[in-house]
Amino acid sequence: MSFEDIKLPENQELKYKADIVFVIDNSQSMDPVKQEINRHIEKFTEQLQNKNVNYRIGFVFYGHDVILLKHLTEDVNEFINSLEKAKSADTGWNEFTLPALDLAADFNWRKNSHRYIVVFTNEDIYGGYEADEQVAKFDWLLEKLKKLNIKVFYIGAECDYYKRFKDIPGSFYMTTKDFKDIDFDELFDSIVKSISQSCMKKFESNDTVDKDIFNVRDFSTFMVKVIDL
C-alpha cells in the first residue's frame, strides 16, 4: 500500500500531535542513513497515523559550511523532495552537531504538540568543527531542550556529552560504530512506539528560551551559512 492509498474514516481527527525533526550529519559517510530515512519515511508516517498520531516532519542537514533546514510539514512528498535536494548539497565534511540541534529546537512547534529530535551522526563532539566552542554551550543547550520538553533520540558515535541527552525524560541514546550494522526497520518501529506512547501523556513546556544560542544565523561567528529550504 502506498502512502497515497491511506484513508482515514471521514470526519475522524487524529487524537495525538507530534512534531519530529531529523538532525543528520551530512558527511558522505552518512549516505546509508540518508538512504534509509528516504526508504522508511512513508512507512514511518503511516505507522504514526495508525497509532492515532497527527504528525509533522522536518529535518536539519549539517556540515561546517552550510546547515540546511526543512521546516515542519505534514506533506511526505514535500519532505522527500527536500531530502533529495539536501542529500546532493555540499555542506562541508566536518560535523557541527550542537548548533544544528539548537536550530532544530528553534523550529515552529505546534501548540500542545509533543516534540522530538532524532539525531544521526558518526562522530563524537570532539570529532567535529569548533569542538571547544560547542562544548562551552552544551549545558545551556541541554537546559533549553529540557525547558522546551524536546525528547532527543540519539543514534550515533559514543560520546559522554551526547549520552547526557538521556537526562531529558523520554529520550534515548543508542551507539553504533557503523550504521550498516543497524536494523532500520527495527529502529523506526522503536521510534514510532516511543512517540505513540509518550504522546498519550499531557504535554507541558516552558517556551521562554533563547534562540540560536550559538549565533550561527548571524554568520559572523562561525561563517556557517544557514539555508531554509
N, C-alpha and C positions, 0 to 999 in steps of 0.2 A: 504494500500500500504506500503510495507517495504522500507527501505532506499535504498536497492539494486535495487529496481524497478525504481528509479527515473532516467530519462534520459533527458539530455538537447539536444536541437537541435544541430545537427552536426555543428562543427566549430563556435558555439556561445560561446563567452567568457563572464563570469560574469563581470559586469561593476565595482562594488564596492568591496573594500577589507576591511575585519575586522578580527582582531586577538583578541580573547576573552579568558581570564583566570578566572577560578572559584577558589576563595580562600575560603577554607572551614575549619572551626573549626572541628577537627576530634574527639572530645569527644563523648562518647557513646550517650549522649542526643541529638546529631545531626543526629542520624541514619535516622529519617524521611526525612531530607534534602537530604542526600546521595541517599536514595531510589528514591526520586522524580527526582533528576538530572539524575539518571540512566534511569528512566522511560520516561523522557521527551527529552533526548538529541537527539534522532533520529528525532522526530517531530520538535524540535528546529532548527536543521541544515537544515531540509527540508524546513522550512519556510524561513530561510535566503536565501537559493537558489532561492526560489520562488520570493523573493524580489530583486533578481539580485545581491546578496552579495556572494563574494568569501571568505569563512571563513576559519580560523584555530582555533582550540580549545585546551586548556590545563588546568591544574589545579595545585593548591598548597593545600595539606592536611597538617595540622599542629597541633602540641601539644607542650609541653615544653621539650620533649626529642628528638623528631625527626620531621623534616619537609620533606615531600615527594613532589617532583616536577615532573610533567608530562609536558614536553615541547610541544610547539605548533605543532599540527598535523592537517591535513585535513582528516585523516582516523578515522571515527567514531568508528569502531570496535576496533581499537588500543586504542582509548581513553577509551572505555568501559572496555576493558580488564585491563588497568592500574587502572581504577577506582575501579574495583573489588579487585585488589591487595591492593590498598591503604585503602579500607574500612576495610579490615581484619587486618591491621597493627596496632600495639600498638605504638602510637606516643606520649603518655603522655596525661593526662586529663586536664592539665592547659593551657589556651589559651595564645598564643604568636602572636597576630594578626598583629601588625605593622611590625615586622621583616618578617613575611610571605608575607605581602603586598609589602615590599621592594624587596624581592626576586622575586616576580611576576613582579614587574616593571623592573627587570633586564633581562627579557626574550628577546629572539631574535625576535623582532618585524620586520615585513617586511617593506621595504621602501614604503612610501605613503599608508600604511595600517592604518586604524583607530583602536584605541587601547581601550580595555575595560577590567576592572577588576570587577567581580561580587563577592561580599563578603557576606558570611553567617556565623554568629556567634550568640550565645545566651548569651554572656557575654559582659559587657562593659569593657573598658580598665582596670579599677581597679579590675576587677574580674579575671584578667589574671596573667601570670608569669612576674615577674620583672616589675611591672607596672610603677614605677618611672623612670626606665631606658627607657621604651617605650615612656613615656610622654616627657622625656627630648629631644627626637629627633623628636617629632611629626611635628613641624613646618618645619624642614629640609625635612622630608619625603613628606609633603604636597607640598612644593615648587618643589620637584623632580617630583612628579606626574603631577603638572601643566606644568612644562617645557617639559615633555615627551608627554603632551597632552593625558593623560590616563583618560578616563572617568570612574568614580567609581560608581557602582550600589551597594549600601549598603542595606542589608536586615538583620535585627537583633535587638539586645537589644538596648534600648535607651541609648545614650551616647553623651554628649556635644562635646567631641572630634570627634567622628565619624560623628557627624552632620556637621562638617566643611568640609567634603568631598564635600558638596554641593557648596563650593566655586569654585570647578572646573567646568567650563562650560559643560553642558550636563550630569552632574552626578545627581543621586537622592539618597534619604535617606528614607528608609521605616522601621518603627519599629514594632516589634512584641514580645509578651511575650511567645508565643507558636507557633512553625512552623506548628503544626497540624491545626491551625486556618487559614492558608494561602491557597488560591485557586491557586495552582501551574500552572494550565492551564492558568489562567488569568495573573499570574506573568510572565510566559515565553512569552506569547503573547505580553505583555507590553515591555519586554526587546527586543524582535525582532523588534517591532515598533520603539523603541528608536534608536536601532542600524541602522535600514534601513534608518531612517530619517536623522540621523547625518552623515551617510556615503555619503550622497549626497553633503555635503559641502567639500570644499577644505581642505586637511589635512596639517597642519604645526606643527612642533615641534622643540625643542632645545634639542638634544640628548647628549649634553655635561654635563653629570651629574655624580656624584659619585655612584659607585656600592657598594652594600652591606654596607650601611651606619651604620648598627647595628653590623657589624663584626661577623656575625653568622657563615660564612663559615670557619673562621679560628679555630673554635671550642674552643678557649681558653677563650673567654669572657663569654659565656653563657653555654657552654658544651651541645649544641644542635646539633645533627647530621643532616646534610643536605644530602638527597639521591635523585639523579636524576634517575627517572625511565626510 
